Amino acid sequence: MRCRDGADASDIVYEARGRPRGPRRGARERAGKGTRVARRQELLDRDTTAKVVAERLRDEIQDGTLPPGTRLRQNEVARRFGVSTTPVREAFAQLQAEGLVKIDPHRGAVVFHPTTEDLREFYEIREVLESLAIVRAIPHLRPEAVRELRSLIDRMRRTEDARRWLKLNDDFHLRLYAFAKMPRLVSLIENLRDASTPYIHMFVAGRPPSERADEEHQEILDACIRGDAEAAERAIREHLSSAANDLVRFLGGTPEEDSAEEPRATRAG
């Protein structure tokens, strides 16, 4: 209803009661906006917390602090990191997607323990992906890149620390594959390498770095420098196959070679 002067009757009622309509609606809108902002911040904080928890657990799994088969209890993890169980649950889901944790309906989250079949599958997939990466990387290798990769091999040869050798080994492979200019491919390779890292760390405990693995790295790089894609692909496949056999032996499998021998040197691929 409108009054003779054009004012809305409901406006007059609100003004008569001392509650102007406009400001009241504005206050409600501001309050609603504040609630939405607070909710978004809460979700962002929770997402950030889940990522931090996942990162910490990932590090502990990969360095062997949490060995395969370890049960991860939500409440215990939440207490240890000083967080609620919600980001812990989300962190478990993230680690499951990465292949580091298995969610069991009865036992909850458990650090994944692969069978020999699991490891062979990991490495067979890696052979395909890493062969593709190395072939695609060859045309993009420049002298400065070759110098960097040679330096990594030299540092692997000099170190006597197996865990340091593993870090340099990863750096060598991933740096080489980066020249393929295929970031999605490199991401897939990195995820597969991460998934096998915990078992590699267990394998290298107490073992010296492998001189043979260093020679294999040199063969891979030499083939790349020559621009020989076929030789580079063959070298990376043999390198990964040898590493897979070492890990299968370590897990109690029976590959082609006799496993009754002295502890072998570190060769992780």
C-alpha positions in Angstrom: 0.0 0.0 0.0 1.3 3.4 -0.9 0.5 6.8 0.9 -0.5 9.9 -1.0 3.0 11.3 -0.9 4.4 8.1 -2.5 5.9 6.5 0.6 5.4 2.8 1.2 3.2 2.2 4.2 5.5 -0.5 5.5 8.4 2.0 5.6 6.3 4.3 7.7 5.4 1.5 10.1 9.1 0.6 10.5 10.1 4.2 11.0 7.3 4.7 13.6 8.6 1.8 15.6 12.1 3.3 15.5 13.4 0.4 13.3 14.2 1.7 9.8 13.8 -1.0 7.3 17.0 -0.3 5.3 19.6 -0.5 8.0 17.9 -3.6 9.5 18.2 -5.5 6.2 21.8 -4.2 5.8 22.7 -5.6 9.2 21.2 -9.0 8.4 23.2 -9.0 5.1 26.4 -8.1 6.8 25.9 -10.7 9.4 25.2 -13.3 6.8 28.2 -12.3 4.8 30.4 -12.5 8.0 29.1 -16.0 8.7 29.9 -17.1 5.1 33.4 -15.6 5.4 34.0 -17.3 8.7 32.8 -20.6 7.3 35.1 -20.3 4.3 38.0 -19.6 6.6 37.1 -22.6 8.7 37.1 -24.8 5.7 40.4 -23.3 4.5 42.0 -23.8 7.9 40.8 -27.4 8.0 42.1 -28.1 4.5 45.5 -26.6 5.4 45.6 -28.6 8.6 44.8 -31.8 6.8 47.6 -31.2 4.3 50.1 -30.5 7.1 49.1 -33.7 8.9 49.3 -35.7 5.6 52.7 -34.2 4.9 54.0 -35.2 8.4 52.6 -38.7 8.2 54.0 -39.1 4.6 57.5 -38.1 5.8 57.3 -40.6 8.7 56.1 -43.4 6.3 58.7 -42.7 3.8 61.6 -42.5 6.2 60.6 -45.7 7.9 59.4 -44.2 11.2 56.0 -45.7 10.5 56.8 -49.1 8.9 54.4 -51.0 6.6 51.6 -52.6 8.6 51.5 -49.9 11.3 48.0 -49.1 12.4 47.2 -45.4 12.5 44.5 -44.5 15.0 42.7 -41.2 14.4 42.5 -40.2 18.1 46.2 -40.9 18.7 47.3 -39.0 15.6 45.0 -36.1 16.4 46.4 -35.9 20.0 50.0 -36.1 18.7 49.6 -33.3 16.3 47.2 -31.2 18.5 44.3 -31.2 16.0 40.8 -32.5 15.8 40.0 -35.9 14.2 38.4 -34.3 11.1 41.6 -33.2 9.4 43.3 -36.4 10.4 40.5 -38.4 8.7 41.0 -36.2 5.6 44.8 -36.7 5.7 44.2 -40.5 5.8 42.0 -40.3 2.7 44.7 -38.3 0.9 47.4 -40.8 1.8 45.2 -43.6 0.7 44.8 -41.9 -2.7 48.6 -41.8 -2.9 48.9 -45.5 -2.1 50.7 -45.0 1.2 47.8 -46.0 3.5 45.0 -48.6 3.2 41.7 -47.9 4.9 40.5 -51.2 6.4 36.8 -51.4 7.5 37.8 -53.2 10.7 41.3 -51.9 11.5 41.0 -48.4 10.2 44.0 -46.8 8.5 47.1 -49.0 8.1 50.4 -48.2 6.5 50.3 -50.1 3.2 52.4 -53.2 3.0 52.8 -54.4 -0.6 53.0 -57.9 -1.8 55.7 -58.8 -4.3 53.0 -58.6 -7.0 52.2 -55.0 -5.9 55.9 -54.1 -6.2 56.2 -55.7 -9.6 53.1 -53.8 -10.8 54.6 -50.5 -9.5 57.8 -51.1 -11.4 56.2 -52.4 -14.6 54.1 -49.2 -14.8 57.2 -47.1 -14.0 59.1 -48.8 -16.8 56.5 -47.7 -19.3 56.1 -44.1 -17.9 59.8 -43.5 -17.3 60.8 -44.8 -20.7 58.4 -42.4 -22.3 59.7 -39.5 -20.2 63.3 -40.2 -21.0 62.6 -40.5 -24.8 60.8 -37.2 -24.7 63.5 -35.5 -22.6 66.4 -36.2 -25.0 65.7 -33.5 -27.5 65.5 -30.9 -24.7 68.8 -31.7 -22.9 71.2 -28.8 -23.0 74.9 -28.6 -21.9 74.0 -27.0 -18.5 71.4 -29.8 -17.9 74.0 -32.4 -18.7 76.5 -30.8 -16.3 73.8 -30.8 -13.5 73.0 -34.5 -14.1 76.7 -35.5 -14.1 77.1 -33.6 -10.9 74.3 -35.7 -9.3 75.9 -38.9 -10.4 79.3 -37.8 -9.0 77.7 -36.9 -5.7 76.0 -40.3 -5.6 79.4 -42.0 -6.2 81.0 -40.0 -3.3 78.4 -40.5 -0.6 78.5 -43.4 1.8 75.2 -42.5 3.3 72.5 -44.7 1.8 69.6 -42.3 2.6 71.5 -39.4 1.1 72.2 -41.6 -2.0 68.4 -42.2 -2.3 67.7 -38.5 -2.3 70.3 -37.9 -5.0 68.9 -40.9 -6.9 65.4 -39.3 -6.9 66.8 -35.9 -7.9 68.7 -37.5 -10.8 65.6 -39.3 -12.2 63.1 -36.5 -11.7 65.4 -33.8 -13.0 66.0 -35.8 -16.1 62.3 -36.5 -16.7 61.5 -32.8 -16.2 63.1 -32.1 -19.5 60.3 -34.1 -21.2 58.2 -31.0 -20.8 55.3 -33.2 -19.8 54.3 -32.1 -16.2 51.4 -34.6 -15.9 53.6 -37.5 -16.9 56.3 -36.4 -14.4 53.6 -36.1 -11.7 52.4 -39.6 -12.3 56.0 -40.9 -12.1 56.6 -39.0 -8.9 53.5 -40.4 -7.3 54.5 -44.0 -8.2 58.1 -43.4 -6.9 56.6 -41.9 -3.6 54.4 -45.0 -3.2 57.4 -47.3 -3.3 59.7 -45.1 -1.2 58.9 -46.6 2.2 59.9 -50.1 1.1 63.1 -48.7 -0.5 64.0 -47.0 2.8 63.5 -50.3 4.6 65.6 -52.1 2.0 68.6 -49.7 2.2 68.9 -49.8 6.0 72.4 -51.0 6.7 73.3 -51.4 3.0 76.0 -49.4 1.2 75.1 -47.4 -1.9 75.4 -49.5 -5.1 78.3 -48.8 -7.4 76.5 -50.8 -10.1 73.5 -48.5 -9.8 75.8 -45.5 -10.3 77.1 -47.1 -13.5 73.6 -47.7 -14.7 72.8 -44.0 -14.2 75.9 -43.1 -16.2 74.8 -45.4 -19.0 71.3 -43.8 -19.0 72.9 -40.3 -19.2 75.5 -41.3 -21.9 72.7 -42.6 -24.1 70.7 -39.4 -23.7 73.8 -37.3 -24.5 74.3 -39.3 -27.7 70.7 -38.8 -28.6 70.2 -42.6 -28.7 66.6 -42.9 -27.6 66.5 -46.7 -28.1 69.6 -47.2 -25.9 68.3 -44.8 -23.2 65.0 -46.6 -23.1 66.7 -50.0 -22.8 69.0 -48.7 -20.0 66.1 -47.3 -17.9 64.1 -50.5 -18.3 67.0 -52.7 -17.2 67.8 -50.3 -14.3 64.2 -50.4 -13.0 63.9 -54.2 -13.5 67.1 -54.8 -11.4 65.8 -52.5 -8.7 62.4 -54.4 -8.7 64.2 -57.7 -8.3 66.2 -56.4 -5.4 63.1 -55.3 -3.6 61.2 -58.5 -4.3 64.1 -60.5 -2.8 64.0 -58.2 0.2 60.3 -58.9 0.7 60.8 -62.6 0.5 59.9 -63.2 -3.1 61.8 -65.6 -5.3 63.0 -63.9 -8.5 65.2 -65.5 -11.0 68.5 -64.9 -9.1 69.5 -66.9 -5.9 68.5 -64.9 -2.8 70.9 -66.7 -0.5 73.7 -64.2 -0.6 75.3 -61.4 1.4 73.3 -58.2 1.9 73.2 -56.4 -1.3 74.1 -52.8 -1.9 71.4 -50.1 -2.3 69.9 -50.0 -5.8 66.5 -48.3 -5.8 65.8 -47.2 -9.3 
